[in-house]
Structure formats: structure tokens, C-alpha cells
Amino acid sequence: MQKQVIKFAGEPVGIVIPDEDRLKFIAVKFHVIDLDEQRFDSADDVRLAISKLVASRNSAPVAHV
């Protein structure tokens, strides 16, 4: 395993680095910061988690003040 850039929608959003036989995600964009320092089995698992996170935010009700 080696470090790898993770892109979402064509934009680099973080990197993964080997850590304890898994991959640790290091976020570099605010919209994926909730996943920062989480460990995953593969880069594809990171991308799936990012997709789910973004989808959940896009479907959340917007509070109007």
C-alpha cells in the first residue's frame, strides 16, 4: 500500500496513507472533513463513504432563519 490522492467529482478532496494494515483518509477539503483520519480497507471504500456523506448532506432539509 502507498499513499494515494482521492478525488471526488474530479476534484482532489484528500489522500489515503497506509496505517495499521488499512488506509487512513486525510481530508484536504472541508466538505469531507467528517471522514478525516478514519480508516478504510480500500480507496474505493473511501470514495463510497464520500459519496454517501455528500448525498446525505444534499438530501438534508435546509433550515431557514
Rosetta silent file (secondary structure, phi, psi, omega in degrees, C-alpha in Angstrom):
SEQUENCE: MQKQVIKFAGEPVGIVIPDEDRLKFIAVKFHVIDLDEQRFDSADDVRLAISKLVASRNSAPVAHV
SCORE:     score description
SCORE:     0.000 S_00000001
   1 L     0.000  143.324  175.832    0.000    0.000    0.000 S_00000001
   2 L  -140.940  166.751 -178.759    1.142    3.512   -0.713 S_00000001
   3 L   -65.829  152.313 -174.242   -0.294    6.986   -0.384 S_00000001
   4 E  -151.437  140.022  175.336   -2.850    7.957   -2.992 S_00000001
   5 E   -76.978  136.162  176.326   -4.839   11.073   -3.908 S_00000001
   6 E  -108.271  124.729  178.314   -8.599   10.674   -3.552 S_00000001
   7 E  -111.248  148.065  173.510  -10.760   12.628   -5.986 S_00000001
   8 E  -135.344  126.927 -177.117  -14.492   13.223   -5.860 S_00000001
   9 L    54.843   38.180  177.592  -16.349   14.721   -8.817 S_00000001
  10 L    79.763    0.003 -176.705  -12.964   15.328  -10.460 S_00000001
  11 E  -112.829  130.714  174.300  -11.623   17.354   -7.524 S_00000001
  12 E   -63.213  126.310 -178.516   -8.884   16.180   -5.123 S_00000001
  13 E  -118.746   -8.078 -179.993  -10.514   16.016   -1.675 S_00000001
  14 E   172.860 -174.192  175.562   -7.875   14.152    0.317 S_00000001
  15 E  -133.238  160.360  169.236   -5.269   11.428    0.421 S_00000001
  16 E  -116.786  141.983  177.132   -5.042    7.976    1.903 S_00000001
  17 E  -129.423  146.271  177.913   -1.916    6.742    3.620 S_00000001
  18 E   -60.666  136.428  179.482   -1.101    3.243    4.880 S_00000001
  19 E  -159.166  116.439  177.761   -1.856    2.904    8.592 S_00000001
  20 L    52.843   50.083  179.234   -2.190   -0.285   10.633 S_00000001
  21 L    61.794   17.985  175.987   -2.754   -2.504    7.556 S_00000001
  22 E  -134.739 -169.930  176.671   -5.531   -0.188    6.382 S_00000001
  23 E  -117.294  127.313  176.940   -5.742    3.210    4.716 S_00000001
  24 E   -97.844  129.205  179.804   -6.176    6.384    6.741 S_00000001
  25 E   -87.656  130.308  175.062   -8.014    9.196    4.980 S_00000001
  26 E  -116.209  111.149 -177.408   -6.634   12.714    5.359 S_00000001
  27 E   -76.646  140.862  173.775   -9.174   15.302    4.199 S_00000001
  28 L  -121.817    0.683  176.230   -8.000   18.445    2.426 S_00000001
  29 L  -124.760  140.585 -174.353  -11.460   19.827    1.629 S_00000001
  30 H   -60.622  -36.998 -173.961  -13.958   20.993    4.224 S_00000001
  31 H   -69.491   -6.496  175.478  -16.970   19.133    2.779 S_00000001
  32 H  -119.477   12.229 -175.275  -15.317   15.764    3.568 S_00000001
  33 H   -60.756  -25.674  178.659  -13.768   16.717    6.922 S_00000001
  34 H   -62.841  -20.433  179.903  -16.164   14.375    8.774 S_00000001
  35 H   -96.463   -2.598 -177.511  -14.192   11.462    7.308 S_00000001
  36 L   -55.688  131.208  177.256  -10.780   12.862    8.291 S_00000001
  37 L    69.297    9.051  172.704   -8.486   10.282    9.921 S_00000001
  38 L   -77.671  152.393 -179.765  -10.961    7.433    9.510 S_00000001
  39 E  -105.602  141.783 -177.310   -9.517    4.121    8.367 S_00000001
  40 E  -133.741  160.511  178.832  -10.765    2.154    5.370 S_00000001
  41 L   -79.858  -27.222 -177.743   -9.949   -1.146    3.694 S_00000001
  42 L  -153.424  164.527  175.645   -9.540    0.369    0.218 S_00000001
  43 H   -64.293  -34.228  176.687   -9.573    3.625   -1.726 S_00000001
  44 H   -62.775  -36.141  176.914  -12.898    2.532   -3.230 S_00000001
  45 H   -64.790  -36.167  176.814  -14.333    2.318    0.306 S_00000001
  46 H   -64.234  -47.480 -179.655  -13.207    5.920    0.893 S_00000001
  47 H   -60.987  -39.120  177.936  -14.904    7.062   -2.309 S_00000001
  48 H   -64.713  -42.729  178.414  -18.099    5.262   -1.336 S_00000001
  49 H   -63.058  -39.262  177.927  -18.059    6.907    2.109 S_00000001
  50 H   -64.295  -44.988  178.998  -17.552   10.317    0.471 S_00000001
  51 H   -58.611  -44.725  179.424  -20.465    9.680   -1.901 S_00000001
  52 H   -64.854  -41.437  179.878  -22.731    8.729    0.991 S_00000001
  53 H   -62.911  -47.991 -179.435  -21.641   11.750    3.036 S_00000001
  54 H   -64.049  -42.273  179.097  -22.251   14.190    0.184 S_00000001
  55 H   -62.638  -40.807 -179.351  -25.590   12.577   -0.679 S_00000001
  56 H   -66.347  -35.388  177.697  -26.766   12.773    2.929 S_00000001
  57 H   -71.392  -36.241 -179.432  -25.892   16.453    3.082 S_00000001
  58 H   -71.700  -24.542 -179.635  -27.621   17.165   -0.217 S_00000001
  59 H   -97.344   -4.559 -179.903  -30.819   15.477    0.966 S_00000001
  60 L   -71.719  142.127  177.702  -30.855   17.060    4.437 S_00000001
  61 L   -64.496  143.495 -179.940  -33.553   19.692    4.977 S_00000001
  62 L   -92.717  129.405  177.933  -32.297   23.256    4.891 S_00000001
  63 L   -84.878  127.273  176.548  -33.067   25.378    7.954 S_00000001
  64 L  -101.653  133.248 -177.802  -34.266   28.858    7.090 S_00000001
  65 L  -105.115    0.000    0.000  -33.588   31.577    9.601 S_00000001
